[in-house]
């Protein structure tokens, strides 16, 4: 994956998450700047999802810990658990807001 392809994919994925959270009326506020998505929850916690361009990875930091996602040719997967990116983000955001949110692209 070229740097340009990676940045296009990262931009689309981060924008997807931001848009879905905003449309859901979840108890969270999003801020997206330069491939860094910050999600501030009403419970005072923060989640950060950002692109790590040199490594072609997406990183997620939350109160549950850190996850690093790499593209396996078919999906973005956590390098430790193998969990798919949108599955992980949906699960963690849902835990924060106390209700199920599906952040997968439609």
LOLOVEX-134478 format. One line per 2 residues: number of its first residue (from 1); their letters; for each residue y negated, x negated, z negated of N, C-alpha, C. Coordinates in Angstrom, 1 decimal. Layout:
LOLOVEX-134478
NUM) A) Y,X,Z,Y,X,Z,Y,X,Z; ...
end
This chain:
LOLOVEX-134478
1) XX) 1.2,-0.9,0.0,0.0,0.0,0.0,-1.2,-0.9,0.0; -2.1,-0.7,0.9,-3.3,-1.5,1.0,-4.3,-1.0,-0.1
3) XX) -5.3,-1.9,-0.3,-6.3,-1.5,-1.4,-7.0,-0.2,-1.0; -7.3,0.0,0.2,-8.0,1.2,0.7,-7.2,2.4,0.5
5) XX) -5.9,2.3,0.8,-5.0,3.4,0.6,-4.8,3.7,-0.9; -4.7,2.7,-1.7,-4.6,2.9,-3.1,-5.9,3.6,-3.7
7) XX) -7.0,3.1,-3.3,-8.3,3.7,-3.8,-8.4,5.2,-3.3; -8.0,5.5,-2.1,-8.1,6.9,-1.6,-7.1,7.8,-2.4
9) XX) -5.9,7.3,-2.7,-4.9,8.0,-3.5,-5.4,8.2,-4.9; -5.9,7.1,-5.5,-6.4,7.2,-6.9,-7.6,8.2,-7.0
11) XX) -8.5,8.1,-6.1,-9.7,9.0,-6.1,-9.2,10.5,-6.0; -8.3,10.8,-5.1,-7.8,12.1,-4.9,-7.1,12.6,-6.2
13) XX) -6.3,11.8,-6.8,-5.5,12.2,-8.0,-6.4,12.4,-9.2; -7.4,11.6,-9.4,-8.3,11.7,-10.5,-9.2,13.0,-10.3
15) XX) -9.6,13.2,-9.1,-10.4,14.4,-8.8,-9.6,15.6,-9.0; -8.3,15.6,-8.6,-7.4,16.8,-8.8,-7.4,17.1,-10.3
17) XX) -7.2,16.1,-11.1,-7.1,16.4,-12.6,-8.4,17.0,-13.1; -9.5,16.3,-12.7,-10.8,16.8,-13.2,-11.0,18.2,-12.8
19) XX) -10.8,18.6,-11.5,-11.0,19.9,-11.0,-10.2,20.9,-11.7; -8.9,20.6,-11.9,-8.0,21.6,-12.5,-8.3,21.9,-13.9
21) XX) -8.7,20.8,-14.7,-9.1,21.0,-16.1,-10.3,21.9,-16.1; -11.3,21.6,-15.3,-12.6,22.3,-15.3,-12.3,23.8,-14.9
23) XX) -11.5,24.0,-14.0,-11.2,25.4,-13.5,-10.4,26.2,-14.5; -9.7,25.5,-15.4,-8.8,26.1,-16.4,-9.5,26.7,-17.6
25) XX) -10.8,26.3,-17.8,-11.5,26.6,-19.0,-10.9,26.1,-20.2; -10.2,24.9,-20.1,-9.6,24.2,-21.2,-10.7,23.7,-22.1
27) XX) -10.3,23.5,-23.4,-11.2,23.0,-24.4,-11.4,21.5,-24.2; -11.9,21.1,-23.0,-12.1,19.7,-22.7,-13.2,19.5,-21.7
29) XX) -13.8,18.3,-21.7,-14.9,18.0,-20.8,-14.5,16.7,-20.1; -14.6,16.7,-18.8,-14.2,15.6,-18.0,-15.5,14.8,-17.4
31) XX) -15.3,13.5,-17.2,-16.3,12.7,-16.6,-15.5,11.7,-15.7; -15.9,11.7,-14.4,-15.2,10.8,-13.5,-16.3,9.9,-12.9
33) XX) -16.1,8.6,-13.1,-17.0,7.6,-12.6,-16.2,6.4,-12.2; -16.3,5.9,-10.9,-15.7,4.7,-10.4,-14.3,4.5,-10.8
35) XX) -13.5,5.5,-10.4,-12.0,5.5,-10.7,-11.6,5.5,-12.2; -12.5,6.0,-13.0,-12.2,6.2,-14.4,-12.5,7.6,-14.8
37) XX) -11.4,8.3,-15.2,-11.6,9.7,-15.6,-11.4,9.7,-17.1; -12.5,10.2,-17.8,-12.5,10.3,-19.2,-12.4,11.8,-19.6
39) XX) -11.5,12.2,-20.4,-11.3,13.6,-20.8,-11.5,13.6,-22.3; -12.6,14.3,-22.7,-12.9,14.5,-24.1,-12.5,15.9,-24.6
41) XX) -11.7,15.9,-25.6,-11.1,17.2,-26.1,-11.9,17.6,-27.2; -11.9,19.0,-27.4,-12.7,19.5,-28.5,-12.2,19.1,-29.9
43) XX) -11.0,18.6,-30.0,-10.5,18.1,-31.3,-10.9,16.7,-31.6; -11.8,16.2,-30.8,-12.4,14.9,-31.0,-11.7,13.7,-30.4
45) XX) -10.6,13.9,-29.7,-9.8,12.9,-29.1,-10.2,12.7,-27.7; -9.9,11.5,-27.1,-10.2,11.2,-25.7,-9.0,10.7,-25.0
47) XX) -8.9,11.0,-23.8,-7.8,10.5,-22.9,-8.5,9.8,-21.7; -8.1,8.7,-21.3,-8.7,8.0,-20.2,-7.6,7.7,-19.2
49) XX) -7.9,8.0,-17.9,-7.0,7.7,-16.8,-7.8,6.9,-15.8; -7.3,5.7,-15.5,-8.1,4.9,-14.6,-7.2,4.1,-13.6
51) XX) -7.8,3.7,-12.5,-7.2,3.0,-11.4,-7.3,1.5,-11.7; -6.2,0.8,-11.6,-6.2,-0.7,-11.8,-5.9,-1.2,-10.4
53) XX) -6.9,-1.4,-9.6,-6.8,-1.8,-8.2,-6.0,-3.1,-8.0; -6.3,-4.2,-8.7,-5.6,-5.4,-8.3,-4.0,-5.2,-8.5
55) XX) -3.6,-4.4,-9.4,-2.2,-4.2,-9.6,-1.6,-2.9,-8.9; -2.5,-2.1,-8.2,-2.1,-0.9,-7.6,-1.4,0.0,-8.5
57) XX) -2.0,0.2,-9.7,-1.4,1.0,-10.8,-2.5,2.0,-11.3; -2.0,3.1,-11.8,-2.8,4.1,-12.6,-2.4,3.9,-14.1
59) XX) -3.4,3.8,-14.9,-3.2,3.6,-16.3,-3.7,4.9,-17.1; -3.0,5.3,-18.1,-3.3,6.4,-18.9,-3.3,6.0,-20.3
61) XX) -4.4,6.2,-21.0,-4.5,5.9,-22.5,-4.8,7.2,-23.2; -3.9,7.5,-24.2,-4.1,8.7,-25.0,-3.7,8.4,-26.4
63) XX) -3.8,9.4,-27.3,-3.4,9.2,-28.7,-1.9,8.9,-28.8; -1.1,9.3,-27.7,0.3,9.1,-27.7,0.7,7.7,-27.2
65) XX) -0.3,6.9,-26.8,-0.1,5.6,-26.3,-0.5,5.3,-24.9; -0.1,4.2,-24.4,-0.6,3.8,-23.0,0.6,3.9,-22.1
67) XX) 0.3,4.3,-20.8,1.3,4.4,-19.8,0.7,3.8,-18.5; 1.6,3.1,-17.8,1.2,2.4,-16.6,2.1,3.0,-15.5
69) XX) 1.4,3.5,-14.4,2.1,4.2,-13.3,2.0,3.3,-12.0; 3.2,3.1,-11.4,3.2,2.4,-10.1,3.8,3.4,-9.1
71) XX) 3.5,3.1,-7.8,4.0,4.0,-6.7,5.4,3.4,-6.3; 6.4,4.3,-6.3,7.8,3.8,-5.9,8.1,4.2,-4.5
73) XX) 7.1,4.6,-3.7,7.4,4.9,-2.3,7.5,6.4,-2.1; 7.7,7.2,-3.2,7.7,8.6,-3.1,6.8,9.3,-4.2
75) XX) 6.7,8.7,-5.3,5.9,9.3,-6.4,5.3,8.1,-7.3; 4.3,8.5,-8.1,3.8,7.6,-9.1,4.6,7.8,-10.4
77) XX) 5.2,6.7,-10.8,6.1,6.8,-12.0,5.7,5.8,-13.1; 5.8,6.3,-14.3,5.6,5.4,-15.5,6.6,4.2,-15.4
79) XX) 6.1,3.0,-15.5,6.9,1.8,-15.4,8.0,1.7,-16.5; 7.8,2.3,-17.6,8.8,2.3,-18.7,9.7,3.4,-18.6
81) XX) 9.2,4.6,-18.6,10.0,5.8,-18.8,10.5,6.4,-17.5; 9.8,6.2,-16.4,10.1,6.8,-15.1,9.5,8.1,-14.9
83) XX) 8.7,8.6,-15.9,8.1,9.9,-15.8,7.1,10.0,-14.7; 7.1,11.1,-14.0,6.1,11.2,-12.8,4.7,11.4,-13.4
85) XX) 3.7,10.9,-12.7,2.3,10.9,-13.2,1.8,12.3,-13.5; 1.9,13.2,-12.6,1.3,14.5,-12.9,2.1,15.3,-14.0
87) XX) 3.4,15.0,-14.1,4.2,15.6,-15.2,3.6,15.0,-16.6; 3.4,13.7,-16.6,2.9,13.1,-17.8,1.5,13.6,-18.2
89) XX) 0.6,13.6,-17.3,-0.7,14.1,-17.5,-0.7,15.5,-18.0; 0.0,16.4,-17.3,0.1,17.8,-17.6,0.6,17.9,-19.1
91) XX) 1.7,17.2,-19.4,2.3,17.3,-20.7,1.3,16.9,-21.8; 0.6,15.8,-21.6,-0.3,15.2,-22.6,-1.6,16.1,-22.8
93) XX) -2.1,16.6,-21.7,-3.3,17.4,-21.7,-2.9,18.8,-22.4; -1.8,19.3,-22.0,-1.3,20.5,-22.7,-1.2,20.4,-24.2
95) XX) -0.7,19.3,-24.6,-0.5,19.0,-26.1,-1.9,19.0,-26.7; -2.9,18.4,-26.1,-4.3,18.4,-26.7,-4.9,19.8,-26.7
97) XX) -4.8,20.6,-25.7,-5.5,21.8,-25.7,-4.6,23.0,-26.3; -3.4,22.7,-26.6,-2.6,23.7,-27.3,-2.1,24.9,-26.4
99) XX) -2.1,24.6,-25.1,-1.5,25.6,-24.1,-1.1,24.8,-22.9; -0.1,25.4,-22.1,0.4,24.7,-21.0,-0.6,24.7,-19.8
101) XX) -0.8,23.5,-19.3,-1.6,23.4,-18.1,-0.8,22.6,-17.1; -0.8,23.0,-15.8,-0.1,22.3,-14.8,-1.2,21.7,-13.9
103) XX) -1.2,20.4,-13.9,-2.3,19.6,-13.2,-1.8,19.1,-11.9; -0.6,19.5,-11.4,-0.1,19.0,-10.2,-0.9,19.5,-9.0
105) XX) -1.0,18.8,-7.9,-1.8,19.2,-6.8,-1.1,20.5,-6.2; -1.9,21.4,-5.7,-1.4,22.6,-5.1,-1.6,22.5,-3.6
end
